[in-house]
Amino acid sequence: MAFKIKKLNHSPAWYREHCNGEDGGSAAFRAMLKKDMAFIGADNDSNLLYEEKIGPYEEKWNAILSDWKSEDPNGVLTKEMTAVLECESLKGFKPSDHFKDEPFKTIDKLMLEYGLNENTMREFLNWRSRQAAAHTIEVVPVVEPASKKETREKIRQARNRNPFFG
């Protein structure tokens, strides 16, 4: 069985998003960035921090994509890069991504400003949802049961209409 060897792991945008501090975070992150930089021929200066190494990687990435004929005459790098971009776009939007933008940034600032923790916010949201649910409850009028005489009359009418009834 043949296995596809992954040549290029991630785009510069992915590395920027997942870089945790100056040392890059995990050993896997550092190894992937080194391998990707070597694969596309980016300058991997050992004096730079991993957070700073993303810049040269991005510059080389953009140079290859903008002028792929001179940078990548056979198109091998461009194919790998487009495959990475497609793969990252197919993974799609993570639900947690929308918490990075407004209005959640403002909510986070307000929580810090007023000293509210996650448990307090959770209780507030539960309370709020119960209040909203109470306002949306629909009042259904109670239908009084029919008298026995009315019920018998309806059954008789049904029997007259349907010979297979009963």
Backbone as numpy.savetxt, mean C-alpha at the origin, in Angstrom:
# Nx Ny Nz CAx CAy CAz Cx Cy Cz
15.45 -28.08 -13.60 14.60 -26.91 -13.60 15.50 -25.67 -13.60
15.24 -24.77 -14.48 16.05 -23.56 -14.58 15.45 -22.46 -13.71
16.31 -21.74 -13.02 15.89 -20.63 -12.17 16.38 -19.33 -12.78
15.56 -18.30 -12.68 15.97 -16.99 -13.17 16.80 -16.32 -12.09
18.01 -15.94 -12.43 18.86 -15.25 -11.49 18.54 -13.76 -11.57
18.21 -13.20 -10.43 17.86 -11.79 -10.36 19.14 -10.97 -10.42
19.24 -10.11 -11.43 20.46 -9.33 -11.60 20.36 -7.97 -10.90
19.21 -7.37 -10.94 19.02 -6.04 -10.37 17.86 -6.12 -9.39
18.06 -5.58 -8.20 17.06 -5.74 -7.14 16.01 -4.63 -7.10
16.49 -3.36 -6.98 15.53 -2.28 -6.74 15.94 -0.99 -7.42
14.97 -0.09 -7.53 15.20 1.24 -8.10 15.75 2.17 -7.01
16.33 3.30 -7.40 16.81 4.27 -6.40 15.69 4.77 -5.48
14.50 4.92 -6.02 13.38 5.38 -5.20 13.09 4.38 -4.07
13.17 3.10 -4.40 12.94 2.07 -3.39 14.01 2.16 -2.30
15.25 2.34 -2.72 16.33 2.44 -1.73 16.16 3.67 -0.85
15.74 4.79 -1.43 15.52 5.99 -0.62 14.42 5.76 0.42
13.38 5.09 0.01 12.26 4.85 0.91 12.61 3.88 2.03
13.46 2.90 1.74 13.75 1.85 2.71 15.07 2.01 3.45
15.77 3.11 3.23 17.05 3.34 3.91 16.77 3.77 5.35
17.27 3.00 6.29 17.06 3.30 7.70 18.35 3.82 8.31
18.57 5.10 8.21 19.74 5.71 8.83 20.95 5.74 7.92
22.05 6.16 8.50 23.27 6.35 7.73 23.87 5.03 7.24
23.73 3.98 8.06 24.33 2.70 7.67 23.40 1.87 6.79
22.24 2.40 6.45 21.33 1.72 5.53 20.35 0.79 6.21
20.63 0.42 7.44 19.71 -0.49 8.13 20.24 -1.91 8.15
19.56 -2.79 7.49 19.91 -4.21 7.55 21.07 -4.56 6.62
21.67 -5.70 6.91 22.77 -6.19 6.07 22.26 -6.52 4.66
21.04 -6.99 4.57 20.47 -7.32 3.26 20.34 -6.05 2.41
19.91 -4.96 3.02 19.80 -3.68 2.32 21.16 -3.28 1.76
22.19 -3.34 2.60 23.54 -2.93 2.18 24.06 -3.82 1.05
23.83 -5.12 1.17 24.30 -6.06 0.15 23.59 -5.82 -1.19
22.28 -5.58 -1.15 21.54 -5.34 -2.39 22.01 -4.07 -3.06
22.22 -3.01 -2.27 22.66 -1.74 -2.86 24.04 -1.89 -3.48
24.95 -2.58 -2.80 26.30 -2.80 -3.36 26.22 -3.57 -4.67
25.43 -4.63 -4.67 25.30 -5.48 -5.86 24.68 -4.68 -7.02
23.65 -3.90 -6.73 22.99 -3.11 -7.78 23.92 -2.03 -8.33
24.69 -1.40 -7.44 25.63 -0.38 -7.89 26.69 -0.99 -8.80
27.20 -2.16 -8.43 28.19 -2.84 -9.26 27.60 -3.26 -10.60
26.34 -3.71 -10.58 25.71 -4.20 -11.80 25.54 -3.10 -12.85
25.14 -1.89 -12.41 24.94 -0.82 -13.40 26.18 0.04 -13.58
27.22 -0.21 -12.77 28.46 0.54 -12.93 28.49 1.88 -12.24
27.73 2.01 -11.14 27.72 3.25 -10.37 28.97 3.31 -9.50
29.42 4.52 -9.20 30.60 4.73 -8.37 30.27 4.38 -6.92
30.89 3.32 -6.39 30.64 2.88 -5.03 31.80 3.32 -4.15
31.77 4.57 -3.71 32.81 5.13 -2.86 32.68 4.57 -1.45
33.74 3.92 -0.95 33.68 3.30 0.37 33.66 4.33 1.50
34.00 5.58 1.21 33.98 6.63 2.23 32.58 7.18 2.47
31.65 6.90 1.56 30.29 7.41 1.70 29.46 6.49 2.60
28.53 7.07 3.30 27.57 6.30 4.07 26.55 5.71 3.09
25.86 4.65 3.52 24.89 4.01 2.62 23.78 4.97 2.22
23.43 5.84 3.11 22.42 6.85 2.80 22.90 7.76 1.66
24.20 8.04 1.63 24.79 8.90 0.61 25.08 8.13 -0.68
25.23 6.82 -0.60 25.52 6.01 -1.80 24.34 5.93 -2.75
23.16 6.21 -2.26 21.98 6.16 -3.12 22.06 7.24 -4.20
22.68 8.39 -3.88 22.82 9.48 -4.85 23.57 9.08 -6.10
24.82 8.53 -6.00 25.52 8.08 -7.21 24.78 6.96 -7.95
24.12 6.09 -7.20 23.33 5.02 -7.83 22.20 5.62 -8.66
21.53 6.63 -8.09 20.43 7.28 -8.81 20.94 8.05 -10.04
22.08 8.70 -9.92 22.65 9.43 -11.06 22.96 8.49 -12.21
23.59 7.36 -11.90 23.91 6.39 -12.95 22.63 5.79 -13.54
21.67 5.49 -12.68 20.37 4.94 -13.11 19.71 5.89 -14.10
19.65 7.18 -13.74 19.02 8.18 -14.61 19.80 8.37 -15.91
21.15 8.31 -15.83 21.96 8.46 -17.04 21.69 7.32 -18.01
21.56 6.12 -17.49 21.29 4.97 -18.35 19.91 5.09 -18.99
18.92 5.47 -18.21 17.57 5.57 -18.76 17.43 6.72 -19.74
18.13 7.84 -19.48 17.97 8.99 -20.37 18.72 8.82 -21.69
19.90 8.21 -21.64 20.69 8.04 -22.85 21.14 6.59 -22.93
20.19 5.69 -23.09 20.50 4.27 -23.01 21.33 3.77 -24.18
21.30 4.46 -25.31 22.07 4.00 -26.47 23.57 4.11 -26.23
24.02 5.20 -25.62 25.45 5.35 -25.38 25.88 4.67 -24.08
25.03 4.72 -23.05 25.37 4.12 -21.77 25.22 2.60 -21.79
24.24 2.13 -22.55 23.91 0.70 -22.56 23.62 0.27 -24.00
24.68 0.10 -24.82 24.45 -0.15 -26.25 23.67 -1.43 -26.55
23.82 -2.47 -25.74 23.10 -3.72 -26.01 21.71 -3.74 -25.40
21.42 -2.80 -24.54 20.10 -2.72 -23.93 19.88 -3.67 -22.77
20.91 -4.35 -22.30 20.77 -5.32 -21.21 20.38 -4.61 -19.91
21.08 -3.53 -19.61 20.78 -2.80 -18.38 19.39 -2.21 -18.42
19.03 -1.65 -19.56 17.72 -1.03 -19.69 16.61 -2.05 -19.49
16.79 -3.25 -20.03 15.78 -4.31 -19.85 15.65 -4.68 -18.39
16.79 -4.82 -17.70 16.76 -5.15 -16.28 16.11 -4.04 -15.47
16.43 -2.81 -15.82 15.87 -1.67 -15.09 14.36 -1.56 -15.29
13.91 -1.76 -16.50 12.47 -1.71 -16.74 11.77 -2.88 -16.05
12.43 -4.03 -15.98 11.85 -5.17 -15.27 11.70 -4.86 -13.79
12.70 -4.19 -13.20 12.62 -3.80 -11.79 11.49 -2.81 -11.59
11.38 -1.82 -12.47 10.32 -0.82 -12.34 8.94 -1.46 -12.47
8.81 -2.39 -13.41 7.53 -3.08 -13.58 7.19 -3.90 -12.34
8.20 -4.61 -11.82 7.98 -5.44 -10.63 7.56 -4.58 -9.45
8.23 -3.45 -9.26 7.88 -2.58 -8.14 6.50 -1.94 -8.33
6.13 -1.66 -9.56 4.81 -1.08 -9.79 3.72 -2.14 -9.68
4.04 -3.40 -10.03 3.05 -4.47 -9.90 2.76 -4.78 -8.45
3.77 -4.62 -7.61 3.53 -4.84 -6.19 2.51 -3.83 -5.70
2.50 -2.70 -6.39 1.44 -1.74 -6.20 1.54 -0.93 -4.93
0.47 -0.28 -4.68 0.36 0.62 -3.56 0.15 -0.17 -2.28
0.99 0.08 -1.31 0.81 -0.55 -0.01 -0.19 0.29 0.77
-1.06 -0.34 1.50 -2.05 0.44 2.25 -1.44 1.45 3.20
-0.28 1.14 3.72 0.34 2.06 4.68 0.96 3.29 4.00
1.10 3.26 2.68 1.73 4.39 1.99 0.93 5.69 2.11
-0.39 5.59 2.17 -1.17 6.83 2.21 -1.08 7.52 3.56
-0.54 6.87 4.57 -0.37 7.51 5.88 0.81 8.47 5.90
1.63 8.46 4.85 2.79 9.35 4.78 2.41 10.75 4.32
1.24 10.89 3.74 0.81 12.16 3.16 -0.24 12.83 4.05
-0.70 13.98 3.58 -1.77 14.70 4.29 -3.06 13.92 4.16
-3.93 13.96 5.06 -3.99 14.71 6.31 -3.30 14.01 7.47
-2.71 12.84 7.23 -2.14 12.05 8.31 -0.90 12.69 8.93
-0.16 13.48 8.13 0.97 14.22 8.69 0.48 15.21 9.75
-0.60 15.90 9.44 -1.16 16.86 10.38 -1.69 16.17 11.62
-2.34 15.03 11.45 -2.85 14.27 12.59 -1.70 13.85 13.48
-0.61 13.39 12.88 0.56 12.99 13.64 1.15 14.16 14.43
1.23 15.33 13.79 1.74 16.52 14.48 0.84 16.90 15.65
-0.47 16.83 15.44 -1.40 17.17 16.52 -1.31 16.17 17.68
-1.13 14.90 17.35 -0.96 13.90 18.41 0.27 14.22 19.25
1.36 14.58 18.59 2.58 14.93 19.32 2.39 16.21 20.13
1.73 17.20 19.54 1.53 18.48 20.20 0.68 18.34 21.47
-0.36 17.50 21.43 -1.26 17.36 22.56 -0.93 16.14 23.43
0.13 15.42 23.09 0.54 14.28 23.91 -0.40 13.10 23.85
-1.01 12.87 22.71 -1.93 11.75 22.55 -1.16 10.54 22.02
-1.36 9.39 22.65 -0.70 8.19 22.15 -1.67 7.37 21.30
-1.19 6.26 20.80 -1.99 5.44 19.87 -3.21 4.85 20.56
-3.07 4.46 21.82 -4.21 3.87 22.53 -5.33 4.89 22.72
-4.97 6.12 23.05 -5.98 7.17 23.19 -6.69 7.42 21.87
-5.92 7.46 20.79 -6.52 7.67 19.46 -7.43 6.50 19.09
-7.01 5.28 19.43 -7.82 4.10 19.13 -9.16 4.19 19.87
-9.11 4.57 21.15 -10.34 4.73 21.92 -11.23 5.83 21.34
-10.60 6.93 20.94 -11.36 8.02 20.33 -12.04 7.56 19.04
-11.31 6.85 18.19 -11.89 6.40 16.93 -13.02 5.39 17.16
-12.86 4.53 18.16 -13.95 3.60 18.49 -15.18 4.37 18.96
-14.96 5.35 19.83 -16.07 6.18 20.32 -16.74 6.90 19.16
-15.91 7.47 18.29 -16.43 8.22 17.15 -17.25 7.33 16.21
-16.78 6.12 15.98 -17.53 5.22 15.08 -18.85 4.82 15.71
-18.87 4.64 17.04 -20.15 4.32 17.71 -21.11 5.51 17.61
-20.60 6.73 17.75 -21.44 7.92 17.64 -22.01 8.05 16.23
-21.18 7.80 15.25 -21.65 7.88 13.86 -22.67 6.80 13.58
-22.46 5.62 14.14 -23.41 4.53 13.93 -24.75 4.85 14.57
-24.71 5.52 15.71 -25.96 5.88 16.39 -26.77 6.87 15.57
-26.09 7.73 14.84 -26.80 8.73 14.02 -27.37 8.12 12.74
-26.82 7.01 12.32 -27.27 6.43 11.05 -28.28 5.30 11.22
-28.66 4.99 12.46 -29.63 3.91 12.68 -30.98 4.35 12.13
-31.54 3.51 11.31 -32.82 3.81 10.69 -33.95 3.27 11.56
-34.90 4.10 11.86 -36.04 3.69 12.66 -37.08 3.08 11.73
-37.41 1.81 11.99 -38.38 1.11 11.17 -39.69 1.04 11.95
-40.79 1.49 11.36 -42.07 1.43 12.07 -42.51 -0.02 12.29
-43.09 -0.25 13.43 -43.54 -1.60 13.77 -44.90 -1.83 13.12
-45.02 -2.95 12.41 -46.28 -3.31 11.77 -47.02 -4.23 12.72
-48.21 -3.83 13.05 -49.00 -4.64 13.98 -49.50 -5.88 13.25
-49.50 -7.00 13.96 -49.96 -8.23 13.32 -51.44 -8.15 12.94
-51.75 -8.80 11.86 -53.14 -8.79 11.38 -53.99 -9.66 12.30
-55.25 -9.38 12.28 -56.16 -10.19 13.10 -56.29 -11.57 12.48
-56.81 -12.49 13.25 -56.98 -13.86 12.76 -57.91 -13.89 11.54
-58.94 -13.05 11.56 -59.89 -13.02 10.46 -59.22 -12.56 9.18
-58.37 -11.50 9.27 -57.66 -11.00 8.10 -56.68 -12.05 7.58
-56.01 -12.75 8.48 -55.04 -13.78 8.09 -55.75 -14.91 7.35
-56.91 -15.36 7.88 -57.67 -16.43 7.21 -58.12 -16.01 5.83
-58.53 -14.75 5.69 -58.99 -14.23 4.40 -57.85 -14.25 3.39
-56.63 -13.86 3.80 -55.48 -13.87 2.90 -55.12 -15.29 2.49
-55.21 -16.22 3.41 -54.92 -17.62 3.08 -55.95 -18.15 2.09
-57.23 -17.83 2.30 -58.29 -18.26 1.39 -58.07 -17.70 -0.02
-57.68 -16.41 -0.11 -57.42 -15.79 -1.41 -56.24 -16.47 -2.10
-55.22 -16.81 -1.35 -54.07 -17.48 -1.92 -54.45 -18.86 -2.44
-55.28 -19.58 -1.73 -55.70 -20.91 -2.17 -56.53 -20.81 -3.45
-57.35 -19.79 -3.57 -58.18 -19.63 -4.75 -57.33 -19.30 -5.98
-56.24 -18.56 -5.76 -55.37 -18.21 -6.89 -54.46 -19.36 -7.32
-54.04 -20.18 -6.38 -53.10 -21.24 -6.68 -53.72 -22.58 -6.33
-54.01 -23.40 -7.35 -54.66 -24.68 -7.07 -53.70 -25.66 -6.38
-52.42 -25.42 -6.44 -51.45 -26.35 -5.81 -51.14 -25.97 -4.37
-51.80 -24.91 -3.89 -51.55 -24.45 -2.54 -52.15 -25.45 -1.56
-51.37 -25.87 -0.59 -51.84 -26.72 0.50 -52.19 -28.04 0.05
